[in-house]
Amino acid sequence: MKTVKAICALGLLALYTSSARAADLEVAAYDWSGFYAGMNLGYADGHSRTYDRIGGTALHGSAPVNPDGLFGGLLAGYNWQNDQLVLGLEGDINYGGIKGSHPTDDGTNFVHSGKLNWFGAGRLRAGLAFDRLMPFVAGGVAIGDYKVHLDHNGDISNNSDTLVGWTLGAGADYAFSDRLFARLEYRYTDYGTLKGTFDNFPNEQIRAKLTTNDIRLGLSYRF
């Protein structure tokens, strides 16, 4: 009888231990720490107004050039996780057809165009991990190559510069496997102002400020 009771007790202990281990496996949190790299696709809606002046006199008024379009790029970063808090560094580089054009608003035949040739950012990120879901906010330095184009009855002139500004955004990562995770993100970026002259009009001062709103989807691999 004592032997039967001992066997039953051992069986109950084994069942309890197995159940506890299974429960531990079920609640084991996803670990976001480490290096990752991936790609993203998105759409950017920009706002840029070009001003022309000679001295203090407005020459052709202003043109609301609002470049927009699709883009794609590469990203890489590193995460540190402490309990639910996830901190990270990330960089990205993107190319696309983000461009627009508009005639000046003074009734002349001048048409301004703007195109964001390439752009990227280096950012700090902070997120909260809910197992495989991690909402985050991010911000940092943005850089972009912006080109302004002037067409006056076929007389073409250009100016371009690499602008440095800032960016803020928010989004969420979701890990659908141990290594792969997807992302949905929104960003606002202020690239600052292009200042200079057109190549065919060296006495004509121009200013073109550029901001963008973009939404992007990403896919990354965690090493």
C-alpha positions as CSV (number, residue, x, y, z in Angstrom):
1,M,0.0,0.0,0.0
2,K,2.9,2.3,0.9
3,T,4.4,1.5,-2.5
4,V,1.2,2.5,-4.3
5,K,1.0,5.7,-2.4
6,A,4.6,6.5,-3.2
7,I,4.1,5.8,-6.9
8,C,1.0,8.0,-7.0
9,A,2.9,10.8,-5.2
10,L,5.7,10.5,-7.7
11,G,3.3,10.5,-10.6
12,L,1.5,13.7,-9.3
13,L,4.9,15.4,-8.8
14,A,6.0,14.5,-12.3
15,L,2.6,15.8,-13.7
16,Y,3.0,19.0,-11.7
17,T,6.5,19.5,-12.9
18,S,5.6,18.9,-16.6
19,S,2.7,21.3,-16.3
20,A,4.9,24.0,-14.8
21,R,7.5,23.5,-17.6
22,A,4.8,23.7,-20.2
23,A,3.4,26.9,-18.7
24,D,6.9,28.4,-18.6
25,L,7.3,27.6,-22.3
26,E,3.9,29.2,-23.1
27,V,4.8,32.5,-21.4
28,A,8.4,32.8,-22.5
29,A,8.8,36.3,-24.0
30,Y,10.3,37.0,-27.4
31,D,13.8,38.5,-27.1
32,W,14.3,41.6,-29.4
33,S,18.0,42.0,-28.5
34,G,20.6,41.8,-31.2
35,F,21.5,43.0,-34.7
36,Y,19.0,43.1,-37.6
37,A,18.8,44.2,-41.2
38,G,16.1,44.4,-43.8
39,M,14.2,46.4,-46.4
40,N,11.3,48.8,-46.5
41,L,8.8,50.1,-49.1
42,G,6.7,53.2,-48.7
43,Y,5.0,56.3,-50.0
44,A,6.1,59.9,-49.2
45,D,4.0,63.1,-49.4
46,G,6.2,66.1,-49.4
47,H,5.7,69.9,-49.1
48,S,8.2,72.3,-50.6
49,R,7.8,76.0,-51.6
50,T,10.4,77.6,-53.9
51,Y,11.2,81.3,-53.6
52,D,13.2,83.3,-56.2
53,R,14.8,86.7,-55.5
54,I,17.3,89.1,-56.9
55,G,18.5,91.1,-54.0
56,G,15.5,91.8,-51.9
57,T,13.0,91.7,-54.8
58,A,10.8,88.7,-55.6
59,L,11.5,87.7,-59.1
60,H,9.0,85.0,-60.0
61,G,6.9,84.8,-56.8
62,S,6.7,81.4,-55.2
63,A,5.9,77.9,-56.4
64,P,4.2,75.3,-54.1
65,V,6.2,72.3,-55.3
66,N,4.9,69.3,-53.4
67,P,6.9,66.2,-54.4
68,D,5.4,62.8,-53.7
69,G,5.9,59.2,-54.8
70,L,6.9,55.7,-53.9
71,F,10.3,54.7,-52.5
72,G,12.3,51.7,-51.3
73,G,15.4,51.1,-49.3
74,L,17.6,49.2,-46.8
75,L,17.8,49.4,-43.1
76,A,20.0,48.0,-40.3
77,G,20.1,48.4,-36.5
78,Y,20.7,46.9,-33.0
79,N,18.3,46.5,-30.1
80,W,19.0,46.2,-26.3
81,Q,16.2,44.7,-24.2
82,N,15.7,45.1,-20.5
83,D,12.5,43.5,-19.3
84,Q,9.9,45.2,-21.5
85,L,11.9,48.2,-22.5
86,V,13.7,48.0,-25.8
87,L,16.2,50.6,-26.9
88,G,17.9,50.7,-30.3
89,L,20.0,52.4,-32.9
90,E,19.0,52.3,-36.6
91,G,20.0,53.6,-39.9
92,D,18.4,53.5,-43.4
93,I,19.0,54.6,-46.9
94,N,16.2,55.0,-49.6
95,Y,15.7,55.8,-53.2
96,G,12.6,56.6,-55.1
97,G,10.5,58.8,-57.5
98,I,9.5,61.5,-55.0
99,K,9.0,64.5,-57.2
100,G,6.5,67.3,-58.2
101,S,6.2,70.5,-60.2
102,H,4.1,73.7,-60.3
103,P,4.2,77.0,-62.2
104,T,5.0,80.1,-60.2
105,D,2.0,82.1,-58.8
106,D,2.8,85.4,-60.6
107,G,1.4,84.5,-64.0
108,T,4.8,84.0,-65.7
109,N,5.9,81.0,-67.7
110,F,8.3,79.8,-65.0
111,V,7.7,76.2,-63.8
112,H,9.6,75.0,-60.7
113,S,10.1,71.3,-60.1
114,G,11.5,69.5,-57.1
115,K,12.9,65.9,-56.7
116,L,14.2,64.1,-53.6
117,N,16.8,61.8,-55.2
118,W,17.8,59.8,-52.2
119,F,17.4,60.1,-48.4
120,G,18.1,58.4,-45.2
121,A,18.3,58.8,-41.4
122,G,20.2,57.7,-38.3
123,R,17.8,57.3,-35.3
124,L,17.4,56.4,-31.7
125,R,14.4,54.1,-30.9
126,A,12.5,53.2,-27.7
127,G,9.9,50.5,-27.6
128,L,7.8,48.4,-25.2
129,A,7.9,44.7,-25.9
130,F,4.6,42.7,-25.5
131,D,6.1,39.4,-26.4
132,R,6.2,39.4,-30.3
133,L,4.6,42.9,-30.6
134,M,6.7,46.0,-30.0
135,P,5.3,49.5,-30.5
136,F,8.0,52.2,-30.7
137,V,8.9,55.8,-31.2
138,A,12.0,57.0,-32.9
139,G,13.8,60.2,-33.8
140,G,17.1,61.5,-35.1
141,V,19.1,63.1,-37.9
142,A,17.8,63.0,-41.5
143,I,19.7,63.6,-44.7
144,G,18.4,63.9,-48.3
145,D,19.6,65.0,-51.8
146,Y,17.1,67.5,-53.1
147,K,17.1,69.0,-56.6
148,V,15.2,72.1,-57.7
149,H,14.6,72.5,-61.4
150,L,13.4,75.7,-63.3
151,D,12.0,75.6,-66.8
152,H,11.3,79.0,-68.5
153,N,10.0,78.3,-72.0
154,G,12.6,75.5,-72.5
155,D,15.4,77.4,-70.8
156,I,16.5,74.9,-68.1
157,S,18.3,75.6,-64.9
158,N,19.1,73.5,-61.8
159,N,20.3,73.6,-58.3
160,S,20.8,70.7,-55.9
161,D,22.2,70.1,-52.4
162,T,22.4,67.5,-49.7
163,L,20.2,68.7,-46.9
164,V,20.5,67.7,-43.2
165,G,17.5,67.9,-40.9
166,W,15.6,65.9,-38.4
167,T,12.9,63.2,-38.3
168,L,10.4,61.8,-35.8
169,G,8.2,58.7,-36.1
170,A,6.2,56.0,-34.5
171,G,5.3,52.4,-35.5
172,A,5.2,48.8,-34.4
173,D,7.3,45.7,-35.1
174,Y,5.8,42.2,-35.1
175,A,7.9,39.0,-35.0
176,F,6.1,36.2,-36.9
177,S,9.0,33.8,-36.5
178,D,12.1,33.6,-34.3
179,R,14.2,35.6,-36.9
180,L,11.8,37.5,-39.1
181,F,9.7,40.5,-38.1
182,A,7.5,43.0,-40.0
183,R,7.0,46.7,-39.5
184,L,4.5,49.4,-40.0
185,E,5.7,53.0,-39.4
186,Y,4.9,56.7,-39.9
187,R,7.6,59.4,-40.1
188,Y,7.6,63.2,-40.3
189,T,10.9,64.7,-41.7
190,D,12.1,68.2,-42.0
191,Y,15.1,68.4,-44.3
192,G,15.7,72.1,-43.8
193,T,16.1,74.6,-46.7
194,L,18.1,74.5,-49.9
195,K,19.8,77.9,-50.5
196,G,21.8,79.0,-53.5
197,T,21.5,80.1,-57.1
198,F,20.4,78.4,-60.4
199,D,23.3,77.3,-62.6
200,N,22.0,79.5,-65.5
201,F,21.0,82.4,-63.3
202,P,23.9,83.1,-61.0
203,N,22.4,86.4,-59.7
204,E,19.1,84.8,-58.8
205,Q,18.8,83.7,-55.1
206,I,16.6,80.7,-54.4
207,R,15.3,79.1,-51.2
208,A,13.4,75.8,-51.1
209,K,12.3,74.3,-47.8
210,L,11.4,70.6,-47.8
211,T,9.3,68.5,-45.4
212,T,7.8,65.0,-45.9
213,N,5.2,62.7,-44.3
214,D,5.7,59.0,-45.2
215,I,4.2,55.7,-44.4
216,R,6.3,52.5,-44.8
217,L,6.2,48.7,-44.5
218,G,9.3,46.8,-43.6
219,L,10.6,43.3,-43.3
220,S,13.8,42.5,-41.3
221,Y,15.9,39.5,-40.3
222,R,17.2,39.3,-36.7
223,F,20.7,37.7,-36.4
